[in-house]
Amino acid sequence: MHKVPIAQLKINTYYTSPLFWDGYIILYPNLPITEDLLNRLNQWHCTEVETSGWPSESIPSLKMDPFLESVVDSRGKVFKKEGDGLRSIESVLSRVYSVCRGTEKIDVNAFFEFAKDFRAMIAGDLSVYLTVPISDFAESDYLIAQSVRTAVLTFAVSEALKIPLYRQLELITAALLHKIGMVKIPKIVYLKEGTLSEKETELIRYYPVLGARILKANGFSNEVIQGVLEHQEAYDGSGYPQHLVGEGISLFGRILNVTSSFCAMTAFRPYRSEIKNESSSILKILKGAKKEYDPNICRTLLGILSLYPIGTMVLLANNSVAVAVKVNPDNPKAPYVKLLTDSSGKPVMNEQIFDTQRDDFQIVRVLTDDEAQNVKNLFAEKRK
Protein backbone atom coordinates (compact mmCIF):
# COMPACT_ATOMS: atom_id res chain seq x y z
CA MET A 1 0.00 0.00 0.00
CA HIS A 2 1.02 3.62 -0.48
CA LYS A 3 0.17 6.80 1.41
CA VAL A 4 -2.05 9.58 0.04
CA PRO A 5 -2.06 13.06 1.65
CA ILE A 6 -5.53 14.30 2.56
CA ALA A 7 -4.92 17.37 0.41
CA GLN A 8 -4.81 15.11 -2.68
CA LEU A 9 -8.26 13.59 -2.07
CA LYS A 10 -10.78 15.18 -4.43
CA ILE A 11 -14.52 15.33 -3.86
CA ASN A 12 -16.65 13.05 -6.11
CA THR A 13 -13.73 10.83 -7.09
CA TYR A 14 -13.40 7.12 -6.27
CA TYR A 15 -10.48 4.85 -5.39
CA THR A 16 -10.01 1.41 -6.93
CA SER A 17 -9.23 -0.08 -3.47
CA PRO A 18 -10.40 0.85 0.05
CA LEU A 19 -8.86 3.82 1.87
CA PHE A 20 -7.43 3.05 5.32
CA TRP A 21 -6.64 5.27 8.28
CA ASP A 22 -5.15 3.98 11.49
CA GLY A 23 -5.99 0.41 10.46
CA TYR A 24 -9.66 1.13 9.73
CA ILE A 25 -11.39 1.27 6.36
CA ILE A 26 -12.81 4.77 5.89
CA LEU A 27 -13.97 4.50 2.27
CA TYR A 28 -14.98 1.67 -0.03
CA PRO A 29 -14.44 1.64 -3.81
CA ASN A 30 -18.16 1.96 -4.58
CA LEU A 31 -18.45 5.23 -2.63
CA PRO A 32 -17.18 8.67 -3.71
CA ILE A 33 -15.08 11.00 -1.60
CA THR A 34 -17.40 13.58 -0.03
CA GLU A 35 -16.93 16.93 1.66
CA ASP A 36 -18.33 15.38 4.86
CA LEU A 37 -15.65 12.66 4.81
CA LEU A 38 -12.87 15.23 4.35
CA ASN A 39 -14.29 17.33 7.20
CA ARG A 40 -14.32 14.30 9.49
CA LEU A 41 -10.73 13.41 8.59
CA ASN A 42 -9.68 16.94 9.45
CA GLN A 43 -11.56 16.76 12.74
CA TRP A 44 -9.70 13.54 13.54
CA HIS A 45 -6.38 15.30 12.70
CA CYS A 46 -5.76 12.82 9.92
CA THR A 47 -3.08 14.03 7.48
CA GLU A 48 -2.83 11.01 5.17
CA VAL A 49 -4.53 7.72 4.32
CA GLU A 50 -3.29 4.42 2.90
CA THR A 51 -4.52 2.45 -0.10
CA SER A 52 -3.36 -0.04 -2.70
CA GLY A 53 -5.61 1.60 -5.30
CA TRP A 54 -5.65 4.70 -7.46
CA PRO A 55 -8.08 7.58 -8.15
CA SER A 56 -10.94 6.93 -10.55
CA GLU A 57 -13.58 9.22 -12.04
CA SER A 58 -16.17 6.41 -12.10
CA ILE A 59 -17.22 3.59 -9.77
CA PRO A 60 -14.65 0.77 -10.04
CA SER A 61 -15.88 -2.79 -10.61
CA LEU A 62 -16.01 -4.69 -7.31
CA LYS A 63 -15.10 -8.25 -6.44
CA MET A 64 -17.16 -10.11 -3.86
CA ASP A 65 -15.63 -10.73 -0.47
CA PRO A 66 -14.59 -14.44 -0.10
CA PHE A 67 -16.40 -14.67 3.25
CA LEU A 68 -19.69 -13.81 1.53
CA GLU A 69 -18.94 -15.93 -1.51
CA SER A 70 -18.62 -19.05 0.64
CA VAL A 71 -22.22 -18.91 1.85
CA VAL A 72 -24.31 -17.19 -0.84
CA ASP A 73 -25.89 -18.93 -3.80
CA SER A 74 -24.02 -19.95 -6.92
CA ARG A 75 -25.11 -16.88 -8.85
CA GLY A 76 -22.41 -14.98 -6.98
CA LYS A 77 -24.26 -11.68 -7.16
CA VAL A 78 -24.60 -10.54 -3.56
CA PHE A 79 -25.36 -6.92 -4.43
CA LYS A 80 -27.40 -7.49 -7.60
CA LYS A 81 -30.23 -5.36 -6.26
CA GLU A 82 -31.54 -4.26 -2.89
CA GLY A 83 -33.82 -7.23 -2.22
CA ASP A 84 -31.22 -9.78 -3.22
CA GLY A 85 -28.59 -7.89 -1.25
CA LEU A 86 -30.56 -8.12 1.99
CA ARG A 87 -31.44 -11.75 1.40
CA SER A 88 -27.76 -12.53 0.88
CA ILE A 89 -26.92 -10.72 4.12
CA GLU A 90 -29.60 -12.83 5.82
CA SER A 91 -28.00 -15.97 4.40
CA VAL A 92 -24.63 -15.10 5.92
CA LEU A 93 -26.14 -14.09 9.24
CA SER A 94 -28.24 -17.25 9.40
CA ARG A 95 -25.05 -19.29 9.11
CA VAL A 96 -23.48 -17.35 12.00
CA TYR A 97 -26.56 -17.87 14.20
CA SER A 98 -26.50 -21.59 13.36
CA VAL A 99 -22.84 -21.79 14.40
CA CYS A 100 -23.76 -20.35 17.81
CA ARG A 101 -26.40 -23.02 18.35
CA GLY A 102 -23.56 -25.52 18.62
CA THR A 103 -20.05 -25.34 20.00
CA GLU A 104 -18.28 -23.81 16.99
CA LYS A 105 -16.64 -20.39 17.26
CA ILE A 106 -17.42 -17.26 15.25
CA ASP A 107 -14.47 -15.88 13.28
CA VAL A 108 -14.56 -12.35 14.75
CA ASN A 109 -12.27 -10.85 12.10
CA ALA A 110 -14.33 -12.36 9.28
CA PHE A 111 -17.54 -11.08 10.84
CA PHE A 112 -16.08 -7.59 11.17
CA GLU A 113 -15.23 -7.68 7.46
CA PHE A 114 -18.82 -8.80 6.83
CA ALA A 115 -20.04 -5.76 8.79
CA LYS A 116 -17.84 -3.52 6.62
CA ASP A 117 -19.32 -4.99 3.44
CA PHE A 118 -22.82 -4.61 4.86
CA ARG A 119 -22.16 -0.93 5.59
CA ALA A 120 -20.70 -0.32 2.13
CA MET A 121 -23.70 -1.95 0.48
CA ILE A 122 -26.41 0.01 2.25
CA ALA A 123 -24.48 3.30 2.31
CA GLY A 124 -24.60 3.36 -1.48
CA ASP A 125 -28.42 3.59 -1.53
CA LEU A 126 -29.60 3.98 2.05
CA SER A 127 -32.96 5.54 1.22
CA VAL A 128 -33.93 2.46 -0.81
CA TYR A 129 -32.81 -0.04 1.82
CA LEU A 130 -34.83 1.82 4.46
CA THR A 131 -38.00 1.17 2.46
CA VAL A 132 -37.71 -2.63 2.37
CA PRO A 133 -40.38 -3.75 4.88
CA ILE A 134 -39.36 -6.44 7.35
CA SER A 135 -42.87 -7.88 7.24
CA ASP A 136 -42.11 -9.12 3.70
CA PHE A 137 -39.37 -11.47 4.96
CA ALA A 138 -39.90 -15.16 5.76
CA GLU A 139 -41.79 -15.64 9.02
CA SER A 140 -39.63 -18.60 10.05
CA ASP A 141 -36.52 -16.41 9.92
CA TYR A 142 -37.86 -13.46 11.84
CA LEU A 143 -34.81 -13.36 14.17
CA ILE A 144 -32.48 -12.97 11.19
CA ALA A 145 -34.79 -10.65 9.25
CA GLN A 146 -35.31 -8.33 12.20
CA SER A 147 -31.57 -8.24 12.94
CA VAL A 148 -30.78 -7.20 9.36
CA ARG A 149 -33.54 -4.58 9.26
CA THR A 150 -32.41 -3.26 12.66
CA ALA A 151 -28.83 -2.99 11.37
CA VAL A 152 -29.96 -0.94 8.35
CA LEU A 153 -31.87 1.49 10.55
CA THR A 154 -29.06 1.56 13.13
CA PHE A 155 -26.56 2.56 10.44
CA ALA A 156 -28.88 5.39 9.36
CA VAL A 157 -29.06 6.65 12.96
CA SER A 158 -25.28 6.40 13.37
CA GLU A 159 -24.79 8.50 10.23
CA ALA A 160 -27.26 11.13 11.45
CA LEU A 161 -25.47 11.28 14.81
CA LYS A 162 -22.08 11.50 13.01
CA ILE A 163 -20.66 8.54 14.89
CA PRO A 164 -17.05 7.85 13.73
CA LEU A 165 -16.62 5.08 11.20
CA TYR A 166 -14.83 2.58 13.44
CA ARG A 167 -17.60 2.91 16.05
CA GLN A 168 -20.25 2.61 13.33
CA LEU A 169 -18.83 -0.78 12.40
CA GLU A 170 -18.97 -1.95 16.01
CA LEU A 171 -22.54 -0.66 16.30
CA ILE A 172 -23.57 -2.43 13.07
CA THR A 173 -21.96 -5.62 14.41
CA ALA A 174 -23.99 -5.30 17.62
CA ALA A 175 -27.18 -4.69 15.62
CA LEU A 176 -26.63 -7.75 13.43
CA LEU A 177 -25.99 -9.90 16.51
CA HIS A 178 -28.39 -8.37 19.05
CA LYS A 179 -30.75 -11.39 18.82
CA ILE A 180 -27.97 -14.00 19.00
CA GLY A 181 -28.91 -15.02 22.57
CA MET A 182 -32.21 -16.39 21.25
CA VAL A 183 -30.38 -19.36 19.74
CA LYS A 184 -29.88 -20.73 23.28
CA ILE A 185 -33.62 -20.63 23.95
CA PRO A 186 -35.79 -23.52 22.68
CA LYS A 187 -37.56 -22.66 19.43
CA ILE A 188 -40.79 -23.95 20.90
CA VAL A 189 -40.67 -20.92 23.21
CA TYR A 190 -39.68 -18.05 20.90
CA LEU A 191 -41.72 -19.42 17.97
CA LYS A 192 -44.76 -20.12 20.14
CA GLU A 193 -48.11 -19.06 18.75
CA GLY A 194 -50.23 -17.24 21.28
CA THR A 195 -49.41 -15.54 24.56
CA LEU A 196 -46.24 -16.55 26.40
CA SER A 197 -46.58 -17.88 29.94
CA GLU A 198 -44.93 -16.08 32.84
CA LYS A 199 -42.04 -18.57 32.89
CA GLU A 200 -41.61 -18.34 29.11
CA THR A 201 -41.56 -14.55 29.28
CA GLU A 202 -38.91 -14.73 32.00
CA LEU A 203 -36.83 -17.02 29.80
CA ILE A 204 -37.16 -14.69 26.79
CA ARG A 205 -36.07 -11.73 28.94
CA TYR A 206 -32.80 -13.54 29.67
CA TYR A 207 -31.67 -13.66 26.04
CA PRO A 208 -29.59 -10.42 26.15
CA VAL A 209 -27.43 -12.02 28.87
CA LEU A 210 -27.07 -15.18 26.82
CA GLY A 211 -26.12 -13.11 23.77
CA ALA A 212 -23.49 -11.16 25.71
CA ARG A 213 -21.99 -14.42 26.97
CA ILE A 214 -21.78 -15.83 23.44
CA LEU A 215 -20.04 -12.72 22.13
CA LYS A 216 -17.64 -12.56 25.08
CA ALA A 217 -16.69 -16.22 24.59
CA ASN A 218 -15.98 -15.49 20.93
CA GLY A 219 -13.78 -12.46 21.61
CA PHE A 220 -15.95 -9.55 20.44
CA SER A 221 -15.14 -6.06 21.75
CA ASN A 222 -16.63 -4.76 25.00
CA GLU A 223 -18.60 -2.11 23.09
CA VAL A 224 -20.34 -4.74 20.95
CA ILE A 225 -21.04 -6.94 23.99
CA GLN A 226 -22.42 -4.00 25.97
CA GLY A 227 -24.74 -2.98 23.11
CA VAL A 228 -26.17 -6.49 22.88
CA LEU A 229 -26.52 -6.81 26.66
CA GLU A 230 -28.29 -3.45 27.06
CA HIS A 231 -30.53 -3.18 24.00
CA GLN A 232 -33.62 -4.04 26.05
CA GLU A 233 -32.88 -1.50 28.79
CA ALA A 234 -35.51 1.26 28.98
CA TYR A 235 -34.66 4.92 29.51
CA ASP A 236 -36.78 5.08 32.69
CA GLY A 237 -35.25 1.94 34.21
CA SER A 238 -38.19 -0.36 33.44
CA GLY A 239 -36.23 -2.49 30.98
CA TYR A 240 -34.12 -5.59 31.44
CA PRO A 241 -31.89 -7.35 32.40
CA GLN A 242 -30.13 -4.76 34.63
CA HIS A 243 -32.81 -2.04 34.96
CA LEU A 244 -30.34 0.68 33.95
CA VAL A 245 -31.56 4.29 33.73
CA GLY A 246 -31.00 7.12 31.23
CA GLU A 247 -27.42 7.68 30.16
CA GLY A 248 -26.39 4.89 32.50
CA ILE A 249 -27.27 2.82 29.43
CA SER A 250 -24.49 2.79 26.84
CA LEU A 251 -24.98 4.77 23.62
CA PHE A 252 -25.07 1.50 21.66
CA GLY A 253 -27.72 0.15 24.02
CA ARG A 254 -29.87 3.29 23.72
CA ILE A 255 -29.67 3.32 19.92
CA LEU A 256 -30.44 -0.38 19.58
CA ASN A 257 -33.34 -0.06 22.02
CA VAL A 258 -35.03 2.40 19.64
CA THR A 259 -34.15 0.79 16.31
CA SER A 260 -34.84 -2.78 17.43
CA SER A 261 -38.15 -1.77 19.04
CA PHE A 262 -39.30 0.03 15.90
CA CYS A 263 -38.44 -2.97 13.71
CA ALA A 264 -40.17 -5.33 16.16
CA MET A 265 -43.36 -3.27 15.98
CA THR A 266 -43.47 -3.52 12.19
CA ALA A 267 -42.46 -7.18 11.97
CA PHE A 268 -44.08 -10.57 12.19
CA ARG A 269 -43.80 -11.99 15.69
CA PRO A 270 -44.80 -15.61 16.43
CA TYR A 271 -46.68 -14.69 19.60
CA ARG A 272 -48.42 -11.57 18.22
CA SER A 273 -50.83 -11.43 15.33
CA GLU A 274 -50.87 -7.64 14.98
CA ILE A 275 -48.36 -5.95 12.70
CA LYS A 276 -48.32 -2.16 13.08
CA ASN A 277 -47.70 0.08 10.09
CA GLU A 278 -44.59 2.24 10.22
CA SER A 279 -46.45 5.50 10.83
CA SER A 280 -48.24 4.21 13.95
CA SER A 281 -44.96 2.65 15.11
CA ILE A 282 -43.18 6.01 14.82
CA LEU A 283 -45.95 7.56 16.93
CA LYS A 284 -45.56 4.85 19.55
CA ILE A 285 -41.80 5.41 19.70
CA LEU A 286 -42.30 9.17 20.10
CA LYS A 287 -44.84 8.64 22.88
CA GLY A 288 -42.25 6.48 24.62
CA ALA A 289 -39.57 9.18 24.54
CA LYS A 290 -38.14 9.89 28.03
CA LYS A 291 -39.93 6.77 29.28
CA GLU A 292 -38.79 3.75 27.35
CA TYR A 293 -36.53 5.51 24.85
CA ASP A 294 -33.77 8.13 24.70
CA PRO A 295 -35.55 11.26 23.37
CA ASN A 296 -32.55 12.32 21.28
CA ILE A 297 -32.49 8.97 19.48
CA CYS A 298 -36.27 9.22 18.97
CA ARG A 299 -35.88 12.64 17.33
CA THR A 300 -33.11 11.27 15.14
CA LEU A 301 -35.31 8.36 14.02
CA LEU A 302 -38.15 10.77 13.20
CA GLY A 303 -35.77 12.86 11.08
CA ILE A 304 -34.73 9.76 9.13
CA LEU A 305 -38.11 8.13 8.55
CA SER A 306 -40.48 11.09 9.10
CA LEU A 307 -43.86 10.72 10.77
CA TYR A 308 -45.03 9.15 7.51
CA PRO A 309 -42.23 6.81 6.35
CA ILE A 310 -41.59 6.30 2.64
CA GLY A 311 -44.24 4.00 1.20
CA THR A 312 -46.99 5.12 3.60
CA MET A 313 -50.35 5.71 1.86
CA VAL A 314 -52.18 8.81 3.09
CA LEU A 315 -55.40 10.74 2.57
CA LEU A 316 -54.86 14.42 1.69
CA ALA A 317 -56.95 17.49 2.49
CA ASN A 318 -58.23 17.65 -1.11
CA ASN A 319 -59.59 14.09 -0.71
CA SER A 320 -56.96 12.58 -3.01
CA VAL A 321 -54.78 9.61 -1.99
CA ALA A 322 -50.98 9.76 -2.13
CA VAL A 323 -47.91 7.81 -1.10
CA ALA A 324 -44.91 9.25 0.75
CA VAL A 325 -41.86 9.11 -1.54
CA LYS A 326 -39.31 11.38 0.11
CA VAL A 327 -38.57 12.61 3.63
CA ASN A 328 -38.62 16.38 4.19
CA PRO A 329 -35.55 17.00 6.40
CA ASP A 330 -36.90 20.43 7.43
CA ASN A 331 -40.29 19.08 8.50
CA PRO A 332 -40.55 15.36 9.39
CA LYS A 333 -44.34 15.73 9.64
CA ALA A 334 -44.69 16.80 5.99
CA PRO A 335 -43.08 14.36 3.53
CA TYR A 336 -43.12 14.75 -0.22
CA VAL A 337 -45.77 12.60 -1.88
CA LYS A 338 -46.87 11.26 -5.24
CA LEU A 339 -50.58 11.13 -6.03
CA LEU A 340 -52.21 7.73 -6.44
CA THR A 341 -55.84 8.83 -6.92
CA ASP A 342 -57.46 12.20 -7.51
CA SER A 343 -60.25 13.67 -5.38
CA SER A 344 -62.84 11.60 -7.27
CA GLY A 345 -60.97 8.35 -6.66
CA LYS A 346 -59.60 7.90 -10.19
CA PRO A 347 -56.02 6.60 -10.58
CA VAL A 348 -53.32 9.20 -11.26
CA MET A 349 -50.53 7.89 -13.48
CA ASN A 350 -48.09 10.83 -13.59
CA GLU A 351 -44.86 11.06 -11.60
CA GLN A 352 -45.28 14.60 -10.22
CA ILE A 353 -44.15 15.10 -6.60
CA PHE A 354 -46.07 17.35 -4.19
CA ASP A 355 -45.14 19.13 -0.97
CA THR A 356 -47.59 18.28 1.84
CA GLN A 357 -46.88 21.63 3.50
CA ARG A 358 -49.27 23.13 0.93
CA ASP A 359 -52.75 23.67 2.40
CA ASP A 360 -54.57 21.56 -0.21
CA PHE A 361 -52.02 18.74 0.08
CA GLN A 362 -51.79 18.50 3.85
CA ILE A 363 -52.03 14.97 5.23
CA VAL A 364 -55.29 14.16 7.01
CA ARG A 365 -54.51 10.60 8.08
CA VAL A 366 -52.92 7.29 7.12
CA LEU A 367 -55.05 4.90 5.08
CA THR A 368 -56.35 1.80 6.82
CA ASP A 369 -55.07 -1.55 5.59
CA ASP A 370 -58.34 -2.18 3.73
CA GLU A 371 -58.23 1.27 2.08
CA ALA A 372 -54.63 0.77 1.02
CA GLN A 373 -55.49 -2.63 -0.47
CA ASN A 374 -58.38 -1.09 -2.41
CA VAL A 375 -55.99 1.43 -3.96
CA LYS A 376 -53.60 -1.38 -4.94
CA ASN A 377 -56.51 -3.32 -6.49
CA LEU A 378 -57.52 -0.22 -8.42
CA PHE A 379 -54.09 0.05 -10.00
CA ALA A 380 -53.99 -3.69 -10.70
CA GLU A 381 -57.24 -3.37 -12.67
CA LYS A 382 -55.92 -0.28 -14.47
CA ARG A 383 -52.89 -2.21 -15.74
CA LYS A 384 -54.99 -5.07 -17.18
N, C-alpha and C positions, 0 to 999 in steps of 0.2 A: 504493500500500500504506500501511497505518497500523501504528503500534507498539502492542504489547500488553504491559504489565508482567507479569512472571512471576507476581506475586502474584494476578493475575486469572485465571490458567489453572486450571481446575477438573478434578479427576480424573474420568474416565469421560465427559467431554464431547468432542465433535468440533468441527473447524473446516471450513467449507465450501470453503476453499482451503488450500494447504500453509502451514505455519509455517516461517519462515526465521530463521536466526541467523548473522550474519557471512557472509552470502552462500550458506550451505548450507541445504538443506531438512532440517529435523529432525523433521517430522511430516507425514504425508499425510492427506487427508480421510477415507480409509477406516479410519484407526486412531484409537483414543481416547487422550486424555491419560492417562498413567499416573504413579504415584508414582515409579517408576524414572526416567522421563524428567525429572520435576521435580528429582529428586535429582542427576541428571547435569548439568542446567542450572546448578544451584547450585554443583556442583563446578567447573564451567567459568567461574564468576563471571559468568554471564549474567543480566542484570537485566531485559531485555525482548526480545521477538521481533517479527518483522514478518509481516504477512499482508494479503491483499486480501479475506479471508473473514471470517465471523462465527461465533460459537459456535452449536453445534447439539446437541440432546439425542440425535439419532439419526444414523446413517451417511448422509452426503449422497450424492446420486446423482453418479456419476463419468463424465466424458467421457474417451474414449480419446485417448492421446497421438498427435499427427499422425505422428510417426516410426514408431510401430507400425502405425498405420492404413494407411500406404503399402505395407506388405509382407505384411499378414495377409490372410486370405480375405475374400470379400465379405460374410460374415455380420456382420463387425465386432464380434464378441464375444470379445475377447482373453481375458477373465477369466471366461468362462461357468462353467467348473468347473476343477478342478485339472488334469485330463488335457489339456483343451483349452488351458489357460493355458500349460503347459509346451511343448506342441506349437507354440503361437504364438511363444513365446520362441525355440524351435529355428528357426522359420521366419526370424525376424529375424537370428539369429546366423548361419544358413546364408548369408544374403545378404552379411553382413559378411565371412565367410570367403571367399566367392566373389570379392568385391571385391579381396581381398589376393592372389588367384591372378594377377591382372593388374597393371596399373599405376595403377589408380584409388586415391584416398586415402580413408581412413576419416574421417568427420566426428566428431572427438573429442568435441565438445560434445554432439552428438546421441547418441553412444554412452553418454556419462555420464548423460544423461537416461534412456536405456534402462535403465541399471543401477539408477537410482533407481526406475523403475517396476517392475523385476524385484524389488527389495527390498521395495517396498510390497506387491506381490502375495503373495509367500511369507510375509511377516511376519504377514499376516492369518490364516494357517492353517498355520503352519510344520509342526506335527506331521503333518498330512495330506501335505504335499509331501515330507516325509522318507520316506514309505512308498511312493512311486511308484518301482518298481524299474527301474533303467536297462536291465536285460536285456529289458524289454518294448518298448524303442524299436527303430526300424528299424536293421538291421545295417549297411546301407550308409551310415548317417549316424552311425556310432559316435563320430567325433570331436566332432560337435555335441552328441549326446546325453550323452556323458561330461562335456563342458564344462558343460552346463546342470546336470546332477546334482551335479557337483563344486561349482558355485556355490551350490546350495541348501545343501549340507552345510557349505560354507565360511562362509556367512552364519550358520548355526546355531552354529558354533564361535566366530565373532566376537562374537555376542551373549553366549555363555557367558563369554567372556574380557573382556566389557565394553569392547570396542574402540570408540572414539568414532565417531559416525556418519559423519563425512567420511572417516575411514580405512576404515570398513566399505565405503563405496561404491568406494573405490580397490581394496580387496581383492576385492570382487565382480567388478569390471572385470577384474582380473588372472585370476580364476578362469574367467570366461567366455571369456577370450582365451588361456588358458595353452597350448592346443594349436595356436595360429595358425601356428606355424612349420612344422607338418606340410604346409601348403598348398604349400610350396616343394619338397617331396619328392615324387617321382613316385608316383602312386597304386599303381602296380604293386608298389611296395616296401611301403608301409604297409597295403595291402589284400591282401598276399600270403597265400595259404593255405599252412600248413606252417611249418617252422622258417626263420628268417632266416639268411642267410649272414653270415660275419664282416664283410664289407664293407657289407652291408645294415644290420646292427646298428650299425656305426660311423656310417652315414649317419643312422639314426633318432636316435642319441644326440646329433646335432648340432642337432636341431630347436629346443631352447630358445634357442640362439644366434640362429637364424634368426627365431624369434618376437620376441626382444628387438630385433633390427634392424628388423623391420617396425614395431613399436610406436614405436621411437625416431624412425623416418622419418616417422611420422604425428603425432608431437608429444604422445604420452602422457607422464604424469608419471614421474619416476625411480622412484617406489615401485612403480608398476604394472609398469614394465619389469623392475625387479629381481626382483619376485615371479615373473614369467614365466621369467626367465633362471635362477632358482635353484630352481624347484619340483622338480627331479630331484636336487638335492643331498641326500646322506644325512648323518645326524647324526654318523656316525663317519668321514666323509671319503671313503667309498667310492662316492659318487654322481658325477654329472657335470653340467655340463662343466668346472667349476673345482675340484672335489674340496675344497670348503669343509668346515669342521668345526664342529659345535656351534652356538653362538650367533654364530659368524662368518657363518652363514647368516641372512639377513634374516628377520624375523618372518613376513612374507608368504610367503617361500620355505618356511619350516618348516611353516606351516599348510597350504599347498597340497601339500606333499610327502605329508602324512598324508591329506588329503581326496581328492586325486587318486588316490593309491595304493589307497585303500579302494574308490573307485568303479571303478577299473580291475579290481580283483579280482572284482567282482560283475557285470562287464559282458562283453558279447560282444567278443572280440578276433579279428581276421582270422587271426592266426598262432597262436591257442591255442584248442583245442576246449573246454577245461574252464572252467566258470563256477562259482565258489565261491559258497555261500550266505553271507548277511551275517554269521551267527554265526561261521562258521569264518574269515571275513575279519577280523572284530574280533579274534579270537584271534591271527591272524597279525600284525596290527598291534601288538598288545600284546607279542608275543614279540620284535618288532623295536624296541621302545622302548629308547633309549640306544644302539642300533646304527644302524638306518636312520632312526629317527624320534625327534623331540623327545618325551621322556616326558611332559611337561606337556600337550602337544597330544593325545597318546594318551589320557591320563586324561580330558581334556575330551571327546574323541570317545566314550569309553566312557560318560560321564555323559549324553550326548545320546541315543545309540542303545541303550545297555545291552549286556550280553553276548549277549542274545537280542533283537535288534531287532524292532520292531513287525511283525507278520506272520509271524514265525518259528513253525513248528509244533513242539511239544515233547511228549515222553512224561513223564508225572508219576509220582510215587512210588506213587500208588494205581492205576497202570496205565491211567489215562484219558489221552486226548490233548487238548491245548489249543493255543491260539494266543495269542501275546503281543499285547496290545492297548494297553498303556500302560507307559511307563518308570517305574520306581520311583527317584526322585532320591536317596533315602537308601540304596539298595542296588542298584547297576546289575546285579548278578548275579541279582536276583529280581524280574522284571517282573510286572505284573498280567496275568492271562490269562483267557480265556473258554473254557469247555469245548467241545470238538467231539464227542468220544465219551466214554461212560462206561467203567468198568473192564471191562465185558463187550464193548465195541466197538460199542455201539449209539449212533446219532447223538443229540446233546443239542441241543435247539432253543431253550433259554432264553438270555437275555442276561445272566445273572448273572456278575459279575466276581470272581475269586479272587486272593488274595495268595499267591504262591509261597514266601513265608517260612514258611507253615504246614507242619508236618512232612508231612502227607498230600498236600500239593500241591507239594512241592519238585520241581524239574526234574531229571530223570535224564539226559536227553540230547535232542539235536535229532533230529527224524525224518529218515530218509534220503529222497532224492527219490522213490523208489518208494513208500515208506510214505505220504508226503505226498500223492502222486497217488491212492493208494487211498482216503484220507480224502475227497479231493475227489470221487472217483467215487461214494463212498457217499452224499454229500449230493446229488449230481446225480440218483441213483436215487430218493432220498427225495422230491425235488421233483416227480418225474414223476407 
